[in-house]
Amino acid sequence: MSKLTRSVLVDIELRLKNAGVPSPRFDAESLVAFSLGIERNRIGLLKEITDEQYREIEKLVEKRVRRIPLQHLVGEQGFRRLVLSVGPGVFIPRPETELLVESVVRYLLDQKNERHTIIDLCAGTGAISLAVATEVKNCDVYAIEKSSAAFDYLIKNIDKSQEKLNEQNSKVIAINKSIEEEINELDLLRKKVDAVISNPPYIPNKMVPREPEVKDHEPEIALFGGKDGLDVVKVVIDIAKNLLKPGGFVGIEHADVQGSSTQDTGVPYLLIESASFQKIEDRRDLNGLPRYSVAIKS
Ligand SMILES: C[S@@+](CC[C@H](N)C(=O)[O-])C[C@H]1O[C@@H](n2cnc3c(N)ncnc32)[C@H](O)[C@@H]1O
């Protein structure tokens, strides 16, 4: 016997809500739509769900109730104008990082370069690299990622975006290395780079993320950045200092407690301390929390 789509949705939403899922309505609709192979905004047109369809939907709902990330179940995440492939082993790009992208896109669009050279340190799925390279013409973006599992997604997402990259005459060059080691591919770029962007791991080692989706399913390498969370951030600042041309742009995402310009736990403080940057600013996310620092190379 078939079921009314509306009742199925109400039931799933309630179960997800009881499991503590933060956006139960959206997730219920996304899982049903994914399972039926339709767009989420088409669900309203579908009056009934067959028993067979319901059994498939249930398999997904049961996983989401166990707080497996929605994005792992549907295999993708929207970011700016892109839909990126994601899954276990790679960090799921987050909306706050879209603001960091906005800041570098604006900077690049104001420049008169024939081509732009950009470095995305700790690239994950390639969210930042691909968003920049598909929104700004004539970009060469070097995307550096240490984890092989994440690197596989980076390559997959570059392949998926190739048409958009070609339209913009842009390239993303993926490099599977740690930013803490020598990266010979970047040797020739000393003092020639227009922008260095990074959303690195920045959570202090002892902190336990609250959301089960993050705590149990995001790779540790994507989250933790040493005792005060700033180990990788310090490497990013050092690379920006060495590779950026005078007037070049650096943008670094950080935790909401890392926005200080007067204490050594703050990213703006570290930028000031490096004595290589001017116009150092800390910017807030959509919740009004300190979220990323930007600066211009002196
Ligand atoms: C918070 S995630 C961000 C990923 C992506 N930039 C984004 O915004 O979605 C941090 C990424 O840094 C990578 N990573 C951690 N340490 C690294 C290192 N030393 N060198 C290069 N990548 C590193 C992790 O594997 C992970 O993909």
The ligand as a Gaussian input file, in Angstrom:
#p B3LYP/6-31G(d) Opt

LIG

0 1
 C       38.986000      22.386000       7.964000
 S       39.437000      21.395000       6.593000
 C       39.098000      22.547000       5.297000
 C       38.997000      21.972000       3.921000
 C       38.619000      22.986000       2.848000
 N       39.607000      24.038000       2.756000
 C       37.264000      23.604000       3.155000
 O       37.196000      24.770000       3.491000
 O       36.265000      22.887000       3.047000
 C       41.204000      21.367000       6.721000
 C       41.917000      20.537000       5.648000
 O       43.336000      20.639000       5.894000
 C       43.963000      19.395000       5.600000
 N       45.256000      19.415000       6.303000
 C       45.507000      19.285000       7.625000
 N       46.814000      19.426000       7.893000
 C       47.406000      19.683000       6.703000
 C       48.769000      19.920000       6.305000
 N       49.759000      19.943000       7.191000
 N       49.035000      20.136000       5.001000
 C       48.037000      20.127000       4.069000
 N       46.743000      19.883000       4.375000
 C       46.427000      19.670000       5.677000
 C       42.949000      18.384000       6.096000
 O       43.150000      17.119000       5.539000
 C       41.625000      19.052000       5.652000
 O       41.301000      18.651000       4.343000

